[in-house]
C-alpha cells in the first residue's frame, strides 16, 4: 500500500442518505486503481466500518481478479455457515 494515501470515507455513512457510490468513487485515490470498482463498491463502500479492520492486512495492495460463480458454488464457501438460515429465501 502506498504510504500516506488516505481513503475517502463515504459521506453520511450509515443506513440512510449515504453518498451515492458514483460520487464516492470519483474521490477514490488513483494510488489504489488496482482495486476493481466492484470490490470498492461491494466491500469497501458498503461495509466501510467493517473494512477498517482489514487495513492491517494491506488489502489495498492485493491483486484482485473478478470472477463469476454460480450460486451453488458460492454456497459451498463456508465462511458464513449460517447463510441458508440467515438469508431470506
C-alpha positions in Angstrom: 0.0 0.0 0.0 1.4 3.4 -0.9 2.3 5.3 2.3 0.2 8.3 3.4 -2.6 7.9 0.9 -5.8 8.5 2.8 -9.0 6.7 1.8 -12.1 8.8 1.3 -14.9 8.0 3.8 -18.4 7.7 2.3 -20.2 10.9 3.2 -23.1 10.4 5.6 -22.1 6.7 6.0 -24.9 4.8 7.7 -28.2 3.2 6.9 -29.9 6.3 5.4 -28.9 9.0 2.9 -25.4 7.8 2.2 -23.5 9.4 -0.6 -24.1 7.5 -3.9 -21.3 5.1 -4.8 -20.6 7.0 -8.1 -19.9 10.2 -6.1 -17.8 8.3 -3.6 -15.8 6.5 -6.4 -14.9 9.8 -8.0 -12.9 10.6 -4.9 -11.2 7.1 -4.9 -7.4 7.6 -4.9 -5.6 6.8 -8.1 -2.9 5.1 -6.0 -5.4 2.3 -5.4 -6.6 1.9 -9.0 -5.5 -1.8 -8.7 -8.7 -2.4 -6.6 -11.5 -3.0 -9.0 -14.6 -0.8 -8.8 -16.7 -3.9 -8.0 -14.5 -4.6 -4.9 -14.6 -1.0 -3.8 -18.4 -0.9 -4.1 -19.3 -4.2 -2.6 -16.7 -4.4 0.2 -15.1 -1.0 1.0 -18.0 1.3 0.3 -20.9 -0.9 1.6 -19.0 -2.2 4.6 -16.9 0.9 5.4 -16.6 0.4 9.2 -16.0 -3.4 8.9 -13.4 -2.8 6.2 -11.3 -0.7 8.5 -10.5 -3.9 10.5 -8.9 -5.4 7.3 -6.4 -2.5 6.8 -3.6 -4.1 8.8 -3.6 -6.9 6.3 -3.0 -4.4 3.5 -5.9 -5.3 1.2 -5.3 -2.3 -0.9 -2.1 -3.8 -2.1 -3.6 -7.2 -3.0 -4.0 -8.4 -6.6 -7.7 -8.8 -7.4 -9.3 -10.9 -10.1 -13.0 -10.6 -10.7 -14.7 -13.9 -11.2 -18.3 -15.2 -11.7 -19.6 -18.2 -9.7 -22.9 -19.9 -9.8 -25.0 -19.7 -6.6 -24.3 -23.4 -5.8 -20.6 -22.8 -5.8 -20.9 -19.7 -3.6 -22.9 -21.7 -1.1 -20.0 -24.2 -0.8 -17.8 -21.5 0.7 -18.2 -22.0 4.4 -17.1 -18.6 5.7 -20.6 -18.0 7.0 -22.1 -21.3 7.8 -25.5 -19.9 8.8 -26.2 -18.3 5.4 -29.0 -20.6 4.4 -30.8 -19.9 7.7 -30.0 -16.2 7.7 -30.6 -15.2 4.2 -34.2 -14.7 3.0 -35.5 -17.4 0.6 
